[in-house]
Amino acid sequence: MPLPLPLPLKRKKMALGAKGYFGIARETQFGVFKQPSLFLPIISESLSESIETVFSEALQRTLVPIHLAQGSRDVSGDVNLDLYPNIIGWFLTLALGEPTSSEVATGVYRHEFRMSLEDWEGGAPLPSISAEIHKDLSEAFRFCGVLCTQLGIGIGVGQKIGLVSLSLVGHQLDLQAPSVASPTVTEEKPFLWDQFSFSLDGSPLETLSDFSFLISNSLEAIHVFGYQEAKRFFRSDISEIRISATVIVEDLSLFKSLRDGDSFDLIFRATGEEIQPGFNRYLEVRVPIFRLTSHPINISGPGYLTSSIEGVGLWSRDEGSAVIITLQNDQKDYTIYSS
């Protein structure tokens, strides 16, 4: 009697990041999920939920614990993407609050971002988003009440495409079927290294090889009785504006400025393509009171000298902010949409 043929194995597909998507929407109410309306071309993400492990310390004549419980749940992680002229406005809104927007020409809009001393709404110091991350699996990861605790911008000789790095925290994770089967990912051209310029007190700074800018909001999840998820987020410390760069050392002017405690009006700008004649896309970041905190000059070999400088932005009472960011593009505004 012939043996029965084995049943064919059911093959499981391998999930691919290339088939996933990252969608966001501005929330109308903090912590209430809103279906994504904007799908972004990201490089990577690590947004996830961490679950606290709680062991009982009771001694019950065993060598390992018997009881294990789950404590608080926290949502956090990073997202990395290229520096796009329109998309960056959504994340600047998360990091600083809504800008003041105006139409400077037909179809050309200018947005000015400043730091706000006011909280957005109860439980959220800054505007929040919902994020849906489809990872080519049966269910998508839905995060609500997502806030930006850090936003960084980097560019350089090595990093020739402008890079945005976001550190996010959130209220809650839910698993649901993907809301969109085949979303259309927003297409934009990113800012490149040869589109950037830097100046101190109006004088060009042309000896940079790498540059990074960071806004840190120091947001902390607050847990209360009866809920595993964080219901509110507070500022646990003052916000910070930090800048670091690698410079070719040609003279001692910056080193002496550090020792003397001088302040500078620092501006860096990326200028992209024309929207219409005479109006380009651009991102301009101004730190009106920039102070150096570190400028080591050392010999590391026979070649030219470089220094990794560090500095901070201080609060300007004249400007009412430590940073003023101007963004010009064809995005009408960054307010909450009903769709």
C-alpha positions in Angstrom: 0.0 0.0 0.0 1.6 3.3 -1.1 2.3 5.8 1.6 0.1 9.0 1.4 1.7 12.0 -0.1 2.6 14.7 2.5 0.4 17.7 2.5 2.1 20.8 1.0 3.4 23.2 3.5 1.6 26.5 3.6 4.3 29.1 2.9 4.3 32.3 4.8 5.4 35.4 3.0 8.3 37.5 4.3 7.3 41.0 5.4 9.2 43.7 3.5 9.8 47.3 4.7 9.6 48.4 1.0 5.9 47.4 1.0 5.0 49.3 4.2 3.9 52.8 4.7 4.0 55.6 7.3 0.9 57.7 7.4 0.1 60.7 9.7 -2.8 63.0 10.4 -3.0 66.1 12.7 -5.3 65.2 15.6 -8.4 67.2 16.3 -8.3 66.1 19.9 -5.2 64.8 21.7 -5.1 61.0 22.0 -8.1 60.4 19.7 -6.9 58.4 16.6 -7.5 60.1 13.2 -7.1 58.2 9.9 -3.9 59.2 8.1 -4.2 61.7 5.3 -0.6 62.1 4.5 1.8 59.2 3.6 5.5 60.0 3.9 8.6 58.5 2.3 10.6 57.6 5.5 14.1 56.0 5.8 13.4 54.1 9.0 11.3 54.1 12.1 11.5 52.5 15.6 8.2 53.7 17.1 7.1 50.9 19.4 5.3 50.1 22.7 7.3 49.1 25.8 5.5 47.2 28.6 6.8 47.4 32.1 7.5 44.1 33.8 6.4 43.9 37.4 7.7 40.9 39.6 6.3 40.2 43.0 9.1 40.3 45.7 7.2 37.9 47.9 9.3 34.9 49.1 7.4 31.6 48.5 10.2 29.0 48.8 11.3 29.3 45.2 14.5 30.5 43.6 12.7 32.5 40.9 9.6 34.7 41.1 6.2 33.1 40.7 4.1 36.1 39.9 4.6 38.4 36.9 2.4 41.3 36.1 2.4 44.0 33.4 2.8 47.6 34.5 2.7 50.8 32.5 2.8 51.0 28.7 4.9 53.7 27.0 5.0 54.6 23.3 8.3 56.0 22.0 10.7 55.8 19.1 12.5 57.6 16.3 11.6 58.4 12.7 14.2 59.3 10.1 13.4 60.9 6.7 14.9 63.2 4.1 14.5 67.0 4.5 11.6 67.9 2.3 10.4 71.5 1.7 6.7 70.7 2.5 6.8 67.7 4.8 9.2 69.4 7.3 6.4 71.9 8.1 4.3 69.2 9.7 7.1 68.2 12.0 8.1 71.8 12.8 4.5 72.2 13.9 4.9 69.2 16.2 8.2 70.6 17.7 7.2 74.3 17.9 3.5 74.7 17.5 1.5 76.1 14.6 3.2 78.8 12.5 2.0 82.1 11.3 1.2 81.6 7.6 0.6 84.0 4.7 0.4 83.9 0.9 3.2 86.0 -0.5 2.3 85.3 -4.2 -0.2 83.1 -6.0 0.3 79.6 -4.8 3.4 80.6 -2.7 3.1 80.4 1.1 5.4 81.5 3.9 5.3 80.0 7.4 7.0 81.4 10.4 7.6 79.1 13.4 8.6 80.3 16.9 8.7 78.6 20.3 5.5 79.0 22.3 5.2 79.4 26.1 1.6 78.2 26.0 0.5 74.5 26.0 -1.6 73.2 23.1 -4.3 71.6 25.2 -4.9 69.5 28.3 -2.3 66.7 28.4 -0.4 67.9 25.3 2.1 70.7 25.5 2.4 70.7 21.7 0.2 69.7 18.7 -0.2 65.9 18.3 -0.6 63.5 15.4 -1.9 60.0 14.8 0.4 57.7 13.0 -0.4 54.5 11.2 2.6 52.3 10.3 1.9 49.4 8.0 4.7 46.9 8.1 3.5 44.5 5.4 1.7 42.4 8.0 -1.9 41.5 8.5 -2.5 44.4 10.8 -1.1 48.0 10.9 0.3 49.7 14.0 -1.8 52.6 15.0 -0.4 55.2 17.4 -2.4 58.1 18.7 -1.4 61.1 20.8 2.0 61.2 19.2 4.2 64.2 20.3 7.6 65.4 19.2 10.2 65.5 22.0 13.2 66.1 19.7 13.6 67.3 16.1 17.0 67.3 14.5 18.3 68.4 11.1 21.6 67.3 9.7 23.6 68.0 6.6 27.2 67.7 5.6 29.9 66.5 3.2 29.1 62.9 4.1 25.4 63.4 4.5 24.6 65.2 1.2 20.9 64.9 1.5 19.3 66.8 4.3 18.2 64.5 7.1 15.4 64.9 9.6 15.5 62.8 12.8 12.5 62.8 15.1 12.2 61.4 18.6 8.5 60.8 19.3 6.4 59.8 22.4 2.8 58.7 22.3 -0.3 57.9 24.2 -1.4 54.5 22.9 -0.8 51.6 20.3 -3.6 49.7 18.7 -3.5 47.0 16.0 -6.0 47.3 13.2 -6.4 46.3 9.5 -4.6 48.8 7.3 -6.8 51.8 6.5 -5.5 52.1 2.9 -4.6 49.3 0.6 -2.3 51.2 -1.8 -1.6 54.7 -0.4 0.0 57.4 -2.6 3.2 58.5 -1.0 4.0 62.2 -1.2 6.6 63.0 -3.7 9.0 65.9 -3.1 12.7 66.6 -3.9 14.7 67.0 -0.7 17.2 69.8 0.1 20.8 68.9 -0.8 24.1 70.0 0.7 25.0 72.4 -2.1 21.7 74.3 -1.4 22.8 75.3 2.1 24.4 78.4 3.3 25.5 79.5 6.8 26.3 82.9 8.4 27.4 84.4 11.7 26.3 88.0 12.2 25.7 88.3 8.5 29.2 87.0 7.5 29.3 83.8 5.5 30.7 80.8 7.3 32.3 78.7 4.6 34.6 76.3 6.5 31.9 73.8 7.6 31.9 70.2 6.6 29.1 68.8 8.8 26.3 70.6 10.6 23.5 69.5 12.9 20.6 71.4 14.6 18.5 70.1 17.4 15.3 71.2 19.2 14.7 69.3 22.4 11.4 69.7 24.2 12.0 67.4 27.2 8.6 65.8 27.2 7.8 63.2 29.9 4.9 60.7 30.0 2.7 61.0 33.1 1.0 57.9 34.5 -2.0 58.0 36.8 -4.1 55.4 38.6 -6.4 53.2 36.6 -4.6 53.5 33.2 -1.7 51.5 31.8 -1.1 54.1 29.1 0.2 57.6 29.7 -2.7 60.0 29.8 -0.7 63.2 29.8 2.7 64.6 28.8 4.5 67.4 30.7 7.7 69.3 30.1 10.1 67.8 32.5 12.8 70.4 31.9 13.4 73.6 29.8 13.6 73.2 26.1 17.0 73.3 24.4 18.4 74.5 21.0 21.7 72.8 20.3 24.0 73.1 17.3 27.1 71.1 16.5 29.4 71.4 13.5 32.8 70.3 12.1 34.8 73.3 11.0 38.2 73.7 9.2 40.3 75.8 11.5 41.8 78.8 9.7 42.3 81.3 12.6 41.5 81.8 16.2 38.5 84.1 15.9 35.9 81.6 16.9 38.1 80.2 19.7 38.6 83.7 21.1 34.8 84.4 20.8 34.2 81.3 22.9 36.6 82.5 25.6 35.1 86.0 25.6 31.5 84.7 25.8 30.5 86.5 22.6 27.0 85.9 21.1 26.2 85.6 17.4 23.2 85.9 15.1 23.4 82.5 13.4 21.4 81.8 10.2 21.4 78.7 8.0 19.3 78.4 4.9 18.5 75.8 2.3 17.2 77.1 -1.0 15.4 74.7 -3.4 13.6 74.9 -6.7 11.4 77.7 -7.9 7.7 77.5 -7.2 7.1 80.2 -9.7 9.5 82.9 -11.1 11.2 84.8 -8.3 9.9 82.5 -5.5 11.9 79.5 -4.4 11.2 76.9 -1.8 13.4 77.5 1.2 14.0 76.7 4.8 15.7 79.4 7.0 16.6 78.8 10.6 17.7 81.8 12.6 19.2 81.5 16.1 19.4 85.2 17.2 21.5 84.5 20.3 24.0 81.7 19.6 26.8 81.0 22.1 29.6 78.6 21.6 30.1 76.1 24.4 33.0 74.1 23.0 35.7 74.6 20.3 38.6 72.2 20.9 41.6 72.8 18.6 44.0 69.9 18.7 46.6 68.3 16.4 45.6 64.7 15.3 48.1 64.2 12.5 50.1 66.0 9.8 47.0 67.2 7.9 44.8 70.3 8.3 43.2 71.2 11.6 39.5 70.6 12.2 37.4 71.2 15.3 34.0 69.8 16.4 32.3 72.9 17.8 29.2 72.9 20.0 26.8 75.7 20.8 23.4 76.6 22.2 20.6 79.0 21.3 19.5 81.3 24.2 16.1 82.9 24.6 15.8 86.3 22.8 13.4 88.6 24.6 13.4 90.8 21.6 12.2 88.0 19.3 10.2 86.1 22.0 11.9 82.9 21.0 15.2 81.1 20.9 14.7 80.2 17.3 12.8 81.6 14.3 12.2 79.3 11.4 10.8 80.5 8.1 9.6 78.0 5.5 8.5 78.9 2.0 6.7 76.4 -0.1 3.4 75.6 -1.8 1.7 74.1 1.3 -1.2 76.4 2.2 -1.1 75.9 6.0 -0.4 73.3 8.8 -3.6 73.6 10.7 -6.0 70.7 11.5 -7.9 69.5 8.5 -11.3 67.9 8.7 -10.4 65.1 6.2 
